[in-house]
Amino acid sequence: MSFAYGAADVLSDVSLEVGDETVALIGANGAGKSTLVRLLSGIFHARRGSVRWQGKEIGGSPAHNIVRLGIAHVPEGRQVFPNQTVQINLRLGAYSRSLSAARERVAIEKVYTQFPRLAERRNQMAGTLSGGEQQMLAIGRALMADPRLLILDEPTMGLAPQAVAAIFEHLRLLRTSRIGILLVEQNARLALAQADRAYVLENGRIVMEGQPALISRNARVRQAYLGAPSISDAAVPFSQSQRKEP
């Protein structure tokens, strides 16, 4: 798929897929990661190409319909409803499902089991939560839609190390629930450790894909994203020949 703001290309011929697995998407600021996930969740629409879900074309569908199809997007910056309680934020996450009161209670309790800290704060205003708690709430709200694919856009941004560790532990537990996860994350080391597969996005193009362990050993990736400089590769850009074999 491709996408442009005016005459400026942001994404060019990007192709990726996610199954019942955790897939990491790493890249620098401005690489096009957030634009890509907004295309997948229906906030933006591709200029060229397609978005397919369970064999059907969904490109161009409005975001609320995509949620109903089983794709939930946890946006960058969490974007909880600050003047509503934790409980109401979760209820809003189930809006597309039109649940009965009894089924809604069951769904909320399932989230509270996943995130016990939210249960302790169920009547607290979301805006008064810590950053880590707000991120748990944003993920819990998305889970209320009962998704088959969970898209997480920079879930650890601005969080303290202890909160980052807690979020990644929750994501590790989600891997057992047969939910596909697309993890968009600047902390490449943690993202690659969490993922089953990974893509590297640079300047609006997928320049590498494959097993995280192999990608982690690539000298260019280590220099650019993992804090391991390589003098010999310092001026060498990614090439399409690297895409399949890191």
Phi and psi in degrees as GROMACS dihedral restraints (atoms count N, CA, C in turn):
[ dihedral_restraints ]
;  ai    aj    ak    al  type     phi  dphi    fc
    3     4     5     6     1  -134.2    20    10
    4     5     6     7     1   152.8    20    10
    6     7     8     9     1  -151.1    20    10
    7     8     9    10     1   143.5    20    10
    9    10    11    12     1  -137.7    20    10
   10    11    12    13     1   147.2    20    10
   12    13    14    15     1   -98.4    20    10
   13    14    15    16     1   107.6    20    10
   15    16    17    18     1    63.0    20    10
   16    17    18    19     1  -124.8    20    10
   18    19    20    21     1   -91.7    20    10
   19    20    21    22     1    -4.2    20    10
   21    22    23    24     1   -93.8    20    10
   22    23    24    25     1   118.8    20    10
   24    25    26    27     1   -69.5    20    10
   25    26    27    28     1   130.0    20    10
   27    28    29    30     1  -104.0    20    10
   28    29    30    31     1   -40.9    20    10
   30    31    32    33     1  -127.0    20    10
   31    32    33    34     1   140.5    20    10
   33    34    35    36     1  -135.8    20    10
   34    35    36    37     1   112.6    20    10
   36    37    38    39     1    52.3    20    10
   37    38    39    40     1    47.0    20    10
   39    40    41    42     1   -83.0    20    10
   40    41    42    43     1   134.1    20    10
   42    43    44    45     1  -136.7    20    10
   43    44    45    46     1   127.4    20    10
   45    46    47    48     1  -153.5    20    10
   46    47    48    49     1   161.5    20    10
   48    49    50    51     1  -142.2    20    10
   49    50    51    52     1   152.4    20    10
   51    52    53    54     1  -135.9    20    10
   52    53    54    55     1   129.4    20    10
   54    55    56    57     1  -109.5    20    10
   55    56    57    58     1  -147.5    20    10
   57    58    59    60     1   -81.4    20    10
   58    59    60    61     1    74.7    20    10
   60    61    62    63     1  -162.0    20    10
   61    62    63    64     1   173.7    20    10
   63    64    65    66     1  -105.7    20    10
   64    65    66    67     1   121.9    20    10
   66    67    68    69     1  -116.1    20    10
   67    68    69    70     1   125.6    20    10
   69    70    71    72     1   -94.0    20    10
   70    71    72    73     1   139.5    20    10
   72    73    74    75     1  -121.1    20    10
   73    74    75    76     1   112.7    20    10
   75    76    77    78     1  -116.8    20    10
   76    77    78    79     1   155.8    20    10
   78    79    80    81     1   169.7    20    10
   79    80    81    82     1   163.6    20    10
   81    82    83    84     1   -74.9    20    10
   82    83    84    85     1   168.5    20    10
   84    85    86    87     1   -55.8    20    10
   85    86    87    88     1   135.0    20    10
   87    88    89    90     1    84.3    20    10
   88    89    90    91     1     3.4    20    10
   90    91    92    93     1   -73.3    20    10
   91    92    93    94     1   -21.9    20    10
   93    94    95    96     1   112.1    20    10
   94    95    96    97     1    12.0    20    10
   96    97    98    99     1   -63.4    20    10
   97    98    99   100     1   -50.5    20    10
   99   100   101   102     1   -66.7    20    10
  100   101   102   103     1   -35.6    20    10
  102   103   104   105     1   -60.6    20    10
  103   104   105   106     1   -42.5    20    10
  105   106   107   108     1   -61.7    20    10
  106   107   108   109     1   -46.3    20    10
  108   109   110   111     1   -70.3    20    10
  109   110   111   112     1   -27.9    20    10
  111   112   113   114     1   -70.1    20    10
  112   113   114   115     1   -30.7    20    10
  114   115   116   117     1   -66.5    20    10
  115   116   117   118     1   -43.2    20    10
  117   118   119   120     1   -66.1    20    10
  118   119   120   121     1   -32.5    20    10
  120   121   122   123     1   -97.1    20    10
  121   122   123   124     1     5.9    20    10
  123   124   125   126     1    86.3    20    10
  124   125   126   127     1     5.0    20    10
  126   127   128   129     1   -73.9    20    10
  127   128   129   130     1   -40.4    20    10
  129   130   131   132     1  -111.5    20    10
  130   131   132   133     1   165.7    20    10
  132   133   134   135     1  -128.6    20    10
  133   134   135   136     1   136.3    20    10
  135   136   137   138     1   -66.5    20    10
  136   137   138   139     1   142.6    20    10
  138   139   140   141     1   -73.7    20    10
  139   140   141   142     1   -33.9    20    10
  141   142   143   144     1  -148.9    20    10
  142   143   144   145     1   145.1    20    10
  144   145   146   147     1   103.5    20    10
  145   146   147   148     1  -170.0    20    10
  147   148   149   150     1  -139.7    20    10
  148   149   150   151     1   158.0    20    10
  150   151   152   153     1  -121.7    20    10
  151   152   153   154     1   117.1    20    10
  153   154   155   156     1  -116.2    20    10
  154   155   156   157     1   138.8    20    10
  156   157   158   159     1  -134.4    20    10
  157   158   159   160     1   120.0    20    10
  159   160   161   162     1    50.8    20    10
  160   161   162   163     1    42.8    20    10
  162   163   164   165     1    84.4    20    10
  163   164   165   166     1    -1.3    20    10
  165   166   167   168     1  -117.5    20    10
  166   167   168   169     1   144.0    20    10
  168   169   170   171     1   -73.1    20    10
  169   170   171   172     1   126.2    20    10
  171   172   173   174     1  -122.4    20    10
  172   173   174   175     1    -0.3    20    10
  174   175   176   177     1   -58.6    20    10
  175   176   177   178     1   132.9    20    10
  177   178   179   180     1    91.8    20    10
  178   179   180   181     1   -11.3    20    10
  180   181   182   183     1   -71.6    20    10
  181   182   183   184     1   144.2    20    10
  183   184   185   186     1   -66.9    20    10
  184   185   186   187     1   154.7    20    10
  186   187   188   189     1   -57.7    20    10
  187   188   189   190     1   -39.0    20    10
  189   190   191   192     1   -66.8    20    10
  190   191   192   193     1   -30.8    20    10
  192   193   194   195     1   -71.5    20    10
  193   194   195   196     1   -35.4    20    10
  195   196   197   198     1   -66.7    20    10
  196   197   198   199     1   -35.6    20    10
  198   199   200   201     1   -60.9    20    10
  199   200   201   202     1   -44.0    20    10
  201   202   203   204     1   -63.5    20    10
  202   203   204   205     1   -27.7    20    10
  204   205   206   207     1   -76.8    20    10
  205   206   207   208     1   -13.2    20    10
  207   208   209   210     1   115.0    20    10
  208   209   210   211     1    19.5    20    10
  210   211   212   213     1  -117.4    20    10
  211   212   213   214     1   120.5    20    10
  213   214   215   216     1  -117.3    20    10
  214   215   216   217     1   137.2    20    10
  216   217   218   219     1  -115.9    20    10
  217   218   219   220     1   120.2    20    10
  219   220   221   222     1   -96.3    20    10
  220   221   222   223     1   107.8    20    10
  222   223   224   225     1   -74.9    20    10
  223   224   225   226     1   159.3    20    10
  225   226   227   228     1   -59.2    20    10
  226   227   228   229     1   138.2    20    10
  228   229   230   231     1    84.2    20    10
  229   230   231   232     1     5.0    20    10
  231   232   233   234     1    72.6    20    10
  232   233   234   235     1   -52.7    20    10
  234   235   236   237     1    52.8    20    10
  235   236   237   238     1    46.4    20    10
  237   238   239   240     1   -73.4    20    10
  238   239   240   241     1   166.6    20    10
  240   241   242   243     1   -87.4    20    10
  241   242   243   244     1   101.9    20    10
  243   244   245   246     1   -66.6    20    10
  244   245   246   247     1   -28.6    20    10
  246   247   248   249     1   -95.7    20    10
  247   248   249   250     1    14.7    20    10
  249   250   251   252     1  -118.6    20    10
  250   251   252   253     1   155.3    20    10
  252   253   254   255     1   -72.0    20    10
  253   254   255   256     1   166.6    20    10
  255   256   257   258     1   -55.3    20    10
  256   257   258   259     1   -46.2    20    10
  258   259   260   261     1   -60.1    20    10
  259   260   261   262     1   -44.1    20    10
  261   262   263   264     1   -69.2    20    10
  262   263   264   265     1   -38.1    20    10
  264   265   266   267     1   -56.1    20    10
  265   266   267   268     1   -42.8    20    10
  267   268   269   270     1   -67.0    20    10
  268   269   270   271     1   -41.9    20    10
  270   271   272   273     1   -60.4    20    10
  271   272   273   274     1   -38.4    20    10
  273   274   275   276     1   -64.0    20    10
  274   275   276   277     1   -29.2    20    10
  276   277   278   279     1   -65.7    20    10
  277   278   279   280     1   -23.6    20    10
  279   280   281   282     1   -96.2    20    10
  280   281   282   283     1     8.1    20    10
  282   283   284   285     1   -56.1    20    10
  283   284   285   286     1   -39.7    20    10
  285   286   287   288     1   -69.9    20    10
  286   287   288   289     1   -14.8    20    10
  288   289   290   291     1   -92.5    20    10
  289   290   291   292     1   -15.3    20    10
  291   292   293   294     1    51.3    20    10
  292   293   294   295     1    52.6    20    10
  294   295   296   297     1   -76.7    20    10
  295   296   297   298     1   151.6    20    10
  297   298   299   300     1   -68.3    20    10
  298   299   300   301     1   162.7    20    10
  300   301   302   303     1   -58.8    20    10
  301   302   303   304     1   -39.7    20    10
  303   304   305   306     1   -66.8    20    10
  304   305   306   307     1   -44.7    20    10
  306   307   308   309     1   -69.2    20    10
  307   308   309   310     1   -33.3    20    10
  309   310   311   312     1   -64.6    20    10
  310   311   312   313     1   -41.5    20    10
  312   313   314   315     1   -61.4    20    10
  313   314   315   316     1   -40.5    20    10
  315   316   317   318     1   -63.2    20    10
  316   317   318   319     1   -43.6    20    10
  318   319   320   321     1   -64.1    20    10
  319   320   321   322     1   -40.5    20    10
  321   322   323   324     1   -66.4    20    10
  322   323   324   325     1   -42.4    20    10
  324   325   326   327     1   -64.4    20    10
  325   326   327   328     1   -32.0    20    10
  327   328   329   330     1   -63.8    20    10
  328   329   330   331     1   -41.2    20    10
  330   331   332   333     1   -65.9    20    10
  331   332   333   334     1   -40.5    20    10
  333   334   335   336     1   -65.1    20    10
  334   335   336   337     1   -31.4    20    10
  336   337   338   339     1   -66.6    20    10
  337   338   339   340     1   -39.9    20    10
  339   340   341   342     1   -69.1    20    10
  340   341   342   343     1   -38.2    20    10
  342   343   344   345     1  -126.2    20    10
  343   344   345   346     1    80.4    20    10
  345   346   347   348     1   -56.3    20    10
  346   347   348   349     1   -30.7    20    10
  348   349   350   351     1   -63.9    20    10
  349   350   351   352     1   -33.8    20    10
  351   352   353   354     1   -66.0    20    10
  352   353   354   355     1   -36.3    20    10
  354   355   356   357     1   -60.8    20    10
  355   356   357   358     1   -38.3    20    10
  357   358   359   360     1   -67.3    20    10
  358   359   360   361     1   -23.0    20    10
  360   361   362   363     1  -116.6    20    10
  361   362   363   364     1    24.1    20    10
  363   364   365   366     1   -58.7    20    10
  364   365   366   367     1   -29.5    20    10
  366   367   368   369     1  -101.1    20    10
  367   368   369   370     1    10.3    20    10
  369   370   371   372     1   -90.5    20    10
  370   371   372   373     1   144.2    20    10
  372   373   374   375     1   -64.9    20    10
  373   374   375   376     1   135.0    20    10
  375   376   377   378     1   -62.1    20    10
  376   377   378   379     1   -32.3    20    10
  378   379   380   381     1   -67.2    20    10
  379   380   381   382     1   -15.0    20    10
  381   382   383   384     1   -95.7    20    10
  382   383   384   385     1    -0.9    20    10
  384   385   386   387     1   -75.8    20    10
  385   386   387   388     1   158.4    20    10
  387   388   389   390     1   -69.3    20    10
  388   389   390   391     1   167.7    20    10
  390   391   392   393     1   -59.1    20    10
  391   392   393   394     1   -43.1    20    10
  393   394   395   396     1   -64.7    20    10
  394   395   396   397     1   -39.6    20    10
  396   397   398   399     1   -67.1    20    10
  397   398   399   400     1   -38.4    20    10
  399   400   401   402     1   -63.7    20    10
  400   401   402   403     1   -36.8    20    10
  402   403   404   405     1   -67.5    20    10
  403   404   405   406     1   -39.4    20    10
  405   406   407   408     1   -59.4    20    10
  406   407   408   409     1   -41.2    20    10
  408   409   410   411     1   -65.6    20    10
  409   410   411   412     1   -41.7    20    10
  411   412   413   414     1   -62.0    20    10
  412   413   414   415     1   -40.7    20    10
  414   415   416   417     1   -68.6    20    10
  415   416   417   418     1   -44.1    20    10
  417   418   419   420     1   -60.6    20    10
  418   419   420   421     1   -40.2    20    10
  420   421   422   423     1   -61.7    20    10
  421   422   423   424     1   -41.3    20    10
  423   424   425   426     1   -65.6    20    10
  424   425   426   427     1   -37.8    20    10
  426   427   428   429     1   -66.8    20    10
  427   428   429   430     1   -23.7    20    10
  429   430   431   432     1   -63.2    20    10
  430   431   432   433     1   -20.3    20    10
  432   433   434   435     1   -81.3    20    10
  433   434   435   436     1    -1.1    20    10
  435   436   437   438     1    54.9    20    10
  436   437   438   439     1    56.8    20    10
  438   439   440   441     1   -78.5    20    10
  439   440   441   442     1   157.3    20    10
  441   442   443   444     1   -95.5    20    10
  442   443   444   445     1   -22.0    20    10
  444   445   446   447     1  -131.5    20    10
  445   446   447   448     1   125.7    20    10
  447   448   449   450     1  -112.4    20    10
  448   449   450   451     1   119.3    20    10
  450   451   452   453     1  -102.1    20    10
  451   452   453   454     1   121.4    20    10
  453   454   455   456     1  -114.9    20    10
  454   455   456   457     1   115.0    20    10
  456   457   458   459     1  -101.6    20    10
  457   458   459   460     1   106.4    20    10
  459   460   461   462     1    51.7    20    10
  460   461   462   463     1    59.8    20    10
  462   463   464   465     1   -68.6    20    10
  463   464   465   466     1   -17.5    20    10
  465   466   467   468     1  -105.4    20    10
  466   467   468   469     1     5.6    20    10
  468   469   470   471     1   -59.9    20    10
  469   470   471   472     1   126.8    20    10
  471   472   473   474     1    76.5    20    10
  472   473   474   475     1     9.2    20    10
  474   475   476   477     1   -96.6    20    10
  475   476   477   478     1   149.5    20    10
  477   478   479   480     1   -68.1    20    10
  478   479   480   481     1   155.2    20    10
  480   481   482   483     1   -53.2    20    10
  481   482   483   484     1   -38.8    20    10
  483   484   485   486     1   -65.2    20    10
  484   485   486   487     1   -39.7    20    10
  486   487   488   489     1   -68.7    20    10
  487   488   489   490     1   -38.2    20    10
  489   490   491   492     1   -59.1    20    10
  490   491   492   493     1   -46.2    20    10
  492   493   494   495     1   -60.9    20    10
  493   494   495   496     1   -39.8    20    10
  495   496   497   498     1   -66.2    20    10
  496   497   498   499     1   -42.4    20    10
  498   499   500   501     1   -62.6    20    10
  499   500   501   502     1   -44.0    20    10
  501   502   503   504     1   -69.2    20    10
  502   503   504   505     1   -29.3    20    10
  504   505   506   507     1   -67.4    20    10
  505   506   507   508     1   -40.6    20    10
  507   508   509   510     1   -63.8    20    10
  508   509   510   511     1   -39.5    20    10
  510   511   512   513     1   -65.7    20    10
  511   512   513   514     1   -36.1    20    10
  513   514   515   516     1   -62.0    20    10
  514   515   516   517     1   -40.9    20    10
  516   517   518   519     1   -67.2    20    10
  517   518   519   520     1   -33.4    20    10
  519   520   521   522     1   -65.7    20    10
  520   521   522   523     1   -23.6    20    10
  522   523   524   525     1   -62.5    20    10
  523   524   525   526     1   -20.4    20    10
  525   526   527   528     1   -85.4    20    10
  526   527   528   529     1    -4.0    20    10
  528   529   530   531     1  -101.7    20    10
  529   530   531   532     1    12.7    20    10
  531   532   533   534     1    59.1    20    10
  532   533   534   535     1    35.3    20    10
  534   535   536   537     1  -101.5    20    10
  535   536   537   538     1   128.4    20    10
  537   538   539   540     1   -72.1    20    10
  538   539   540   541     1   138.9    20    10
  540   541   542   543     1  -127.3    20    10
  541   542   543   544     1   126.2    20    10
  543   544   545   546     1  -104.6    20    10
  544   545   546   547     1   111.5    20    10
  546   547   548   549     1  -105.0    20    10
  547   548   549   550     1   108.0    20    10
  549   550   551   552     1   -98.6    20    10
  550   551   552   553     1   116.8    20    10
  552   553   554   555     1  -153.1    20    10
  553   554   555   556     1   130.1    20    10
  555   556   557   558     1   -74.9    20    10
  556   557   558   559     1   -26.2    20    10
  558   559   560   561     1   -77.4    20    10
  559   560   561   562     1    82.9    20    10
  561   562   563   564     1   -62.3    20    10
  562   563   564   565     1   -36.9    20    10
  564   565   566   567     1   -61.5    20    10
  565   566   567   568     1   -46.4    20    10
  567   568   569   570     1   -68.6    20    10
  568   569   570   571     1   -40.6    20    10
  570   571   572   573     1   -62.7    20    10
  571   572   573   574     1   -44.7    20    10
  573   574   575   576     1   -67.1    20    10
  574   575   576   577     1   -33.8    20    10
  576   577   578   579     1   -67.8    20    10
  577   578   579   580     1   -26.3    20    10
  579   580   581   582     1   -87.0    20    10
  580   581   582   583     1   -24.3    20    10
  582   583   584   585     1   -91.2    20    10
  583   584   585   586     1   156.4    20    10
  585   586   587   588     1   -88.3    20    10
  586   587   588   589     1   -35.2    20    10
  588   589   590   591     1  -140.8    20    10
  589   590   591   592     1   165.9    20    10
  591   592   593   594     1  -149.7    20    10
  592   593   594   595     1   153.4    20    10
  594   595   596   597     1  -125.3    20    10
  595   596   597   598     1   147.5    20    10
  597   598   599   600     1  -113.9    20    10
  598   599   600   601     1   123.7    20    10
  600   601   602   603     1  -108.8    20    10
  601   602   603   604     1   126.3    20    10
  603   604   605   606     1  -138.4    20    10
  604   605   606   607     1   125.6    20    10
  606   607   608   609     1    52.0    20    10
  607   608   609   610     1    41.7    20    10
  609   610   611   612     1    79.6    20    10
  610   611   612   613     1    10.0    20    10
  612   613   614   615     1  -130.2    20    10
  613   614   615   616     1   144.1    20    10
  615   616   617   618     1   -76.8    20    10
  616   617   618   619     1   116.9    20    10
  618   619   620   621     1  -106.9    20    10
  619   620   621   622     1   -10.2    20    10
  621   622   623   624     1  -160.2    20    10
  622   623   624   625     1   144.9    20    10
  624   625   626   627     1  -151.7    20    10
  625   626   627   628     1   154.1    20    10
  627   628   629   630     1   150.5    20    10
  628   629   630   631     1  -160.4    20    10
  630   631   632   633     1   -72.0    20    10
  631   632   633   634     1   135.0    20    10
  633   634   635   636     1   -55.4    20    10
  634   635   636   637     1   -38.1    20    10
  636   637   638   639     1   -62.6    20    10
  637   638   639   640     1   -39.0    20    10
  639   640   641   642     1   -72.0    20    10
  640   641   642   643     1   -41.9    20    10
  642   643   644   645     1   -62.2    20    10
  643   644   645   646     1   -39.4    20    10
  645   646   647   648     1   -62.6    20    10
  646   647   648   649     1   -26.9    20    10
  648   649   650   651     1   -87.4    20    10
  649   650   651   652     1    -8.9    20    10
  651   652   653   654     1   -67.7    20    10
  652   653   654   655     1   129.2    20    10
  654   655   656   657     1   -62.0    20    10
  655   656   657   658     1   -38.1    20    10
  657   658   659   660     1   -68.1    20    10
  658   659   660   661     1   -40.4    20    10
  660   661   662   663     1   -64.8    20    10
  661   662   663   664     1   -43.2    20    10
  663   664   665   666     1   -61.8    20    10
  664   665   666   667     1   -40.0    20    10
  666   667   668   669     1   -67.8    20    10
  667   668   669   670     1   -45.4    20    10
  669   670   671   672     1   -80.2    20    10
  670   671   672   673     1   -33.7    20    10
  672   673   674   675     1  -126.3    20    10
  673   674   675   676     1   -18.7    20    10
  675   676   677   678     1  -111.9    20    10
  676   677   678   679     1     5.6    20    10
  678   679   680   681     1    70.5    20    10
  679   680   681   682     1    30.1    20    10
  681   682   683   684     1  -124.9    20    10
  682   683   684   685     1    87.4    20    10
  684   685   686   687     1   -65.0    20    10
  685   686   687   688     1   147.0    20    10
  687   688   689   690     1  -129.3    20    10
  688   689   690   691     1   112.5    20    10
  690   691   692   693     1   -60.3    20    10
  691   692   693   694     1   -41.8    20    10
  693   694   695   696     1   -66.5    20    10
  694   695   696   697     1   -27.5    20    10
  696   697   698   699     1  -104.6    20    10
  697   698   699   700     1     6.9    20    10
  699   700   701   702     1   -59.1    20    10
  700   701   702   703     1   -32.6    20    10
  702   703   704   705     1  -109.2    20    10
  703   704   705   706     1    14.1    20    10
  705   706   707   708     1   -98.2    20    10
  706   707   708   709     1   115.6    20    10
  708   709   710   711     1   -75.2    20    10
  709   710   711   712     1   163.3    20    10
  711   712   713   714     1   -62.7    20    10
  712   713   714   715     1   151.0    20    10
  714   715   716   717     1  -129.4    20    10
  715   716   717   718     1   158.0    20    10
  717   718   719   720     1   -63.4    20    10
  718   719   720   721     1   -23.5    20    10
  720   721   722   723     1   -67.7    20    10
  721   722   723   724     1   -18.8    20    10
  723   724   725   726     1   -84.9    20    10
  724   725   726   727     1    -8.2    20    10
  726   727   728   729     1   -61.7    20    10
  727   728   729   730     1   -44.6    20    10
  729   730   731   732     1   -86.0    20    10
  730   731   732   733     1   -32.2    20    10
  732   733   734   735     1  -120.5    20    10
  733   734   735   736     1    98.4    20    10
